Structure formats: structure tokens, C-alpha cells
């Protein structure tokens, strides 16, 4: 079985999307900026964790593939 389909990595949510949601929720001034900063950082951590998880799964699959060859 070959490597079909490629690898799909998560991408961060754009800051403007986060800002629009903050405005929609009624955040203003410092609260708005705090919301954007906090949500963007949480998103960065999520993306980082997902990339690590995907990389580990790919490594494990490669090891299994070599073992089965």
C-alpha cells in the first residue's frame, strides 16, 4: 500500500477571524486585544500539538512499514 493522499497539517486560525469573533461577542478595547491574544496563543498551542501528533503517527507508520518489508 503506497502513500496516497498526502499529509494534511492543521493551520492556525487567522487573527482577523479571531478579532471578528471577539467583536461579535462584544469585546472592546483592552478586552478585545486580550481575547485575540489569548485565543491566538491557544490556537498556536493546538496547532503545535497536532503537528507533533501527526509527525509521531507518521514515524510510527514508517517503522511499521519497514518492519513489514
Chimera marker file (.cmm) of the C-alpha trace (Angstrom):
<marker_set name="trace">
<marker id="1" x="0.000" y="0.000" z="0.000" r="1" g="1" b="0" radius="0.5"/>
<marker id="2" x="1.514" y="3.341" z="-1.069" r="1" g="1" b="0" radius="0.5"/>
<marker id="3" x="1.316" y="6.775" z="0.464" r="1" g="1" b="0" radius="0.5"/>
<marker id="4" x="-1.774" y="8.128" z="-1.198" r="1" g="1" b="0" radius="0.5"/>
<marker id="5" x="-3.492" y="11.359" z="-0.342" r="1" g="1" b="0" radius="0.5"/>
<marker id="6" x="-0.562" y="13.146" z="1.234" r="1" g="1" b="0" radius="0.5"/>
<marker id="7" x="-0.402" y="14.728" z="4.635" r="1" g="1" b="0" radius="0.5"/>
<marker id="8" x="-2.856" y="17.306" z="5.925" r="1" g="1" b="0" radius="0.5"/>
<marker id="9" x="-1.481" y="19.638" z="8.593" r="1" g="1" b="0" radius="0.5"/>
<marker id="10" x="-3.606" y="21.974" z="10.703" r="1" g="1" b="0" radius="0.5"/>
<marker id="11" x="-3.327" y="25.690" z="10.035" r="1" g="1" b="0" radius="0.5"/>
<marker id="12" x="-3.738" y="28.492" z="12.569" r="1" g="1" b="0" radius="0.5"/>
<marker id="13" x="-6.967" y="30.458" z="12.633" r="1" g="1" b="0" radius="0.5"/>
<marker id="14" x="-6.296" y="33.866" z="11.037" r="1" g="1" b="0" radius="0.5"/>
<marker id="15" x="-6.035" y="36.735" z="13.545" r="1" g="1" b="0" radius="0.5"/>
<marker id="16" x="-8.719" y="38.691" z="11.678" r="1" g="1" b="0" radius="0.5"/>
<marker id="17" x="-11.143" y="35.784" z="12.102" r="1" g="1" b="0" radius="0.5"/>
<marker id="18" x="-10.457" y="35.732" z="15.841" r="1" g="1" b="0" radius="0.5"/>
<marker id="19" x="-10.848" y="39.530" z="16.004" r="1" g="1" b="0" radius="0.5"/>
<marker id="20" x="-14.197" y="39.420" z="14.160" r="1" g="1" b="0" radius="0.5"/>
<marker id="21" x="-15.476" y="36.797" z="16.586" r="1" g="1" b="0" radius="0.5"/>
<marker id="22" x="-14.336" y="38.895" z="19.560" r="1" g="1" b="0" radius="0.5"/>
<marker id="23" x="-16.198" y="41.909" z="18.180" r="1" g="1" b="0" radius="0.5"/>
<marker id="24" x="-19.274" y="39.760" z="17.526" r="1" g="1" b="0" radius="0.5"/>
<marker id="25" x="-19.135" y="38.624" z="21.154" r="1" g="1" b="0" radius="0.5"/>
<marker id="26" x="-18.987" y="42.241" z="22.306" r="1" g="1" b="0" radius="0.5"/>
<marker id="27" x="-15.360" y="42.585" z="23.383" r="1" g="1" b="0" radius="0.5"/>
<marker id="28" x="-13.940" y="46.109" z="23.170" r="1" g="1" b="0" radius="0.5"/>
<marker id="29" x="-10.654" y="47.946" z="23.739" r="1" g="1" b="0" radius="0.5"/>
<marker id="30" x="-8.258" y="46.064" z="26.035" r="1" g="1" b="0" radius="0.5"/>
<marker id="31" x="-10.702" y="43.176" z="26.407" r="1" g="1" b="0" radius="0.5"/>
<marker id="32" x="-10.759" y="42.767" z="22.639" r="1" g="1" b="0" radius="0.5"/>
<marker id="33" x="-6.977" y="42.679" z="22.411" r="1" g="1" b="0" radius="0.5"/>
<marker id="34" x="-6.731" y="40.289" z="25.367" r="1" g="1" b="0" radius="0.5"/>
<marker id="35" x="-9.284" y="37.961" z="23.756" r="1" g="1" b="0" radius="0.5"/>
<marker id="36" x="-7.396" y="37.962" z="20.450" r="1" g="1" b="0" radius="0.5"/>
<marker id="37" x="-4.041" y="37.354" z="22.161" r="1" g="1" b="0" radius="0.5"/>
<marker id="38" x="-5.330" y="34.527" z="24.361" r="1" g="1" b="0" radius="0.5"/>
<marker id="39" x="-7.294" y="32.722" z="21.646" r="1" g="1" b="0" radius="0.5"/>
<marker id="40" x="-4.440" y="33.053" z="19.130" r="1" g="1" b="0" radius="0.5"/>
<marker id="41" x="-1.974" y="31.594" z="21.662" r="1" g="1" b="0" radius="0.5"/>
<marker id="42" x="-4.304" y="28.698" z="22.479" r="1" g="1" b="0" radius="0.5"/>
<marker id="43" x="-4.690" y="28.065" z="18.750" r="1" g="1" b="0" radius="0.5"/>
<marker id="44" x="-0.895" y="28.124" z="18.288" r="1" g="1" b="0" radius="0.5"/>
<marker id="45" x="-0.511" y="25.532" z="21.052" r="1" g="1" b="0" radius="0.5"/>
<marker id="46" x="-3.211" y="23.358" z="19.480" r="1" g="1" b="0" radius="0.5"/>
<marker id="47" x="-1.582" y="23.505" z="16.041" r="1" g="1" b="0" radius="0.5"/>
<marker id="48" x="1.818" y="22.707" z="17.559" r="1" g="1" b="0" radius="0.5"/>
<marker id="49" x="0.423" y="19.700" z="19.455" r="1" g="1" b="0" radius="0.5"/>
<marker id="50" x="-1.410" y="18.419" z="16.372" r="1" g="1" b="0" radius="0.5"/>
<marker id="51" x="1.697" y="18.695" z="14.187" r="1" g="1" b="0" radius="0.5"/>
<marker id="52" x="3.656" y="16.732" z="16.802" r="1" g="1" b="0" radius="0.5"/>
<marker id="53" x="0.918" y="14.083" z="16.974" r="1" g="1" b="0" radius="0.5"/>
<marker id="54" x="0.775" y="13.758" z="13.181" r="1" g="1" b="0" radius="0.5"/>
<marker id="55" x="4.579" y="13.543" z="12.964" r="1" g="1" b="0" radius="0.5"/>
<marker id="56" x="4.653" y="10.821" z="15.612" r="1" g="1" b="0" radius="0.5"/>
<marker id="57" x="1.949" y="8.854" z="13.800" r="1" g="1" b="0" radius="0.5"/>
<marker id="58" x="3.915" y="9.175" z="10.538" r="1" g="1" b="0" radius="0.5"/>
<marker id="59" x="7.113" y="7.978" z="12.258" r="1" g="1" b="0" radius="0.5"/>
<marker id="60" x="5.284" y="5.020" z="13.792" r="1" g="1" b="0" radius="0.5"/>
<marker id="61" x="3.772" y="4.119" z="10.409" r="1" g="1" b="0" radius="0.5"/>
<marker id="62" x="7.217" y="4.277" z="8.792" r="1" g="1" b="0" radius="0.5"/>
<marker id="63" x="8.663" y="1.985" z="11.467" r="1" g="1" b="0" radius="0.5"/>
<marker id="64" x="5.790" y="-0.488" z="10.980" r="1" g="1" b="0" radius="0.5"/>
<marker id="65" x="6.256" y="-0.343" z="7.212" r="1" g="1" b="0" radius="0.5"/>
<marker id="66" x="9.975" y="-1.075" z="7.484" r="1" g="1" b="0" radius="0.5"/>
<marker id="67" x="9.280" y="-3.928" z="9.901" r="1" g="1" b="0" radius="0.5"/>
<marker id="68" x="6.778" y="-5.453" z="7.455" r="1" g="1" b="0" radius="0.5"/>
<marker id="69" x="9.150" y="-5.216" z="4.483" r="1" g="1" b="0" radius="0.5"/>
<link id1="1" id2="2" r="1" g="1" b="0" radius="0.2"/>
<link id1="2" id2="3" r="1" g="1" b="0" radius="0.2"/>
<link id1="3" id2="4" r="1" g="1" b="0" radius="0.2"/>
<link id1="4" id2="5" r="1" g="1" b="0" radius="0.2"/>
<link id1="5" id2="6" r="1" g="1" b="0" radius="0.2"/>
<link id1="6" id2="7" r="1" g="1" b="0" radius="0.2"/>
<link id1="7" id2="8" r="1" g="1" b="0" radius="0.2"/>
<link id1="8" id2="9" r="1" g="1" b="0" radius="0.2"/>
<link id1="9" id2="10" r="1" g="1" b="0" radius="0.2"/>
<link id1="10" id2="11" r="1" g="1" b="0" radius="0.2"/>
<link id1="11" id2="12" r="1" g="1" b="0" radius="0.2"/>
<link id1="12" id2="13" r="1" g="1" b="0" radius="0.2"/>
<link id1="13" id2="14" r="1" g="1" b="0" radius="0.2"/>
<link id1="14" id2="15" r="1" g="1" b="0" radius="0.2"/>
<link id1="15" id2="16" r="1" g="1" b="0" radius="0.2"/>
<link id1="16" id2="17" r="1" g="1" b="0" radius="0.2"/>
<link id1="17" id2="18" r="1" g="1" b="0" radius="0.2"/>
<link id1="18" id2="19" r="1" g="1" b="0" radius="0.2"/>
<link id1="19" id2="20" r="1" g="1" b="0" radius="0.2"/>
<link id1="20" id2="21" r="1" g="1" b="0" radius="0.2"/>
<link id1="21" id2="22" r="1" g="1" b="0" radius="0.2"/>
<link id1="22" id2="23" r="1" g="1" b="0" radius="0.2"/>
<link id1="23" id2="24" r="1" g="1" b="0" radius="0.2"/>
<link id1="24" id2="25" r="1" g="1" b="0" radius="0.2"/>
<link id1="25" id2="26" r="1" g="1" b="0" radius="0.2"/>
<link id1="26" id2="27" r="1" g="1" b="0" radius="0.2"/>
<link id1="27" id2="28" r="1" g="1" b="0" radius="0.2"/>
<link id1="28" id2="29" r="1" g="1" b="0" radius="0.2"/>
<link id1="29" id2="30" r="1" g="1" b="0" radius="0.2"/>
<link id1="30" id2="31" r="1" g="1" b="0" radius="0.2"/>
<link id1="31" id2="32" r="1" g="1" b="0" radius="0.2"/>
<link id1="32" id2="33" r="1" g="1" b="0" radius="0.2"/>
<link id1="33" id2="34" r="1" g="1" b="0" radius="0.2"/>
<link id1="34" id2="35" r="1" g="1" b="0" radius="0.2"/>
<link id1="35" id2="36" r="1" g="1" b="0" radius="0.2"/>
<link id1="36" id2="37" r="1" g="1" b="0" radius="0.2"/>
<link id1="37" id2="38" r="1" g="1" b="0" radius="0.2"/>
<link id1="38" id2="39" r="1" g="1" b="0" radius="0.2"/>
<link id1="39" id2="40" r="1" g="1" b="0" radius="0.2"/>
<link id1="40" id2="41" r="1" g="1" b="0" radius="0.2"/>
<link id1="41" id2="42" r="1" g="1" b="0" radius="0.2"/>
<link id1="42" id2="43" r="1" g="1" b="0" radius="0.2"/>
<link id1="43" id2="44" r="1" g="1" b="0" radius="0.2"/>
<link id1="44" id2="45" r="1" g="1" b="0" radius="0.2"/>
<link id1="45" id2="46" r="1" g="1" b="0" radius="0.2"/>
<link id1="46" id2="47" r="1" g="1" b="0" radius="0.2"/>
<link id1="47" id2="48" r="1" g="1" b="0" radius="0.2"/>
<link id1="48" id2="49" r="1" g="1" b="0" radius="0.2"/>
<link id1="49" id2="50" r="1" g="1" b="0" radius="0.2"/>
<link id1="50" id2="51" r="1" g="1" b="0" radius="0.2"/>
<link id1="51" id2="52" r="1" g="1" b="0" radius="0.2"/>
<link id1="52" id2="53" r="1" g="1" b="0" radius="0.2"/>
<link id1="53" id2="54" r="1" g="1" b="0" radius="0.2"/>
<link id1="54" id2="55" r="1" g="1" b="0" radius="0.2"/>
<link id1="55" id2="56" r="1" g="1" b="0" radius="0.2"/>
<link id1="56" id2="57" r="1" g="1" b="0" radius="0.2"/>
<link id1="57" id2="58" r="1" g="1" b="0" radius="0.2"/>
<link id1="58" id2="59" r="1" g="1" b="0" radius="0.2"/>
<link id1="59" id2="60" r="1" g="1" b="0" radius="0.2"/>
<link id1="60" id2="61" r="1" g="1" b="0" radius="0.2"/>
<link id1="61" id2="62" r="1" g="1" b="0" radius="0.2"/>
<link id1="62" id2="63" r="1" g="1" b="0" radius="0.2"/>
<link id1="63" id2="64" r="1" g="1" b="0" radius="0.2"/>
<link id1="64" id2="65" r="1" g="1" b="0" radius="0.2"/>
<link id1="65" id2="66" r="1" g="1" b="0" radius="0.2"/>
<link id1="66" id2="67" r="1" g="1" b="0" radius="0.2"/>
<link id1="67" id2="68" r="1" g="1" b="0" radius="0.2"/>
<link id1="68" id2="69" r="1" g="1" b="0" radius="0.2"/>
</marker_set>
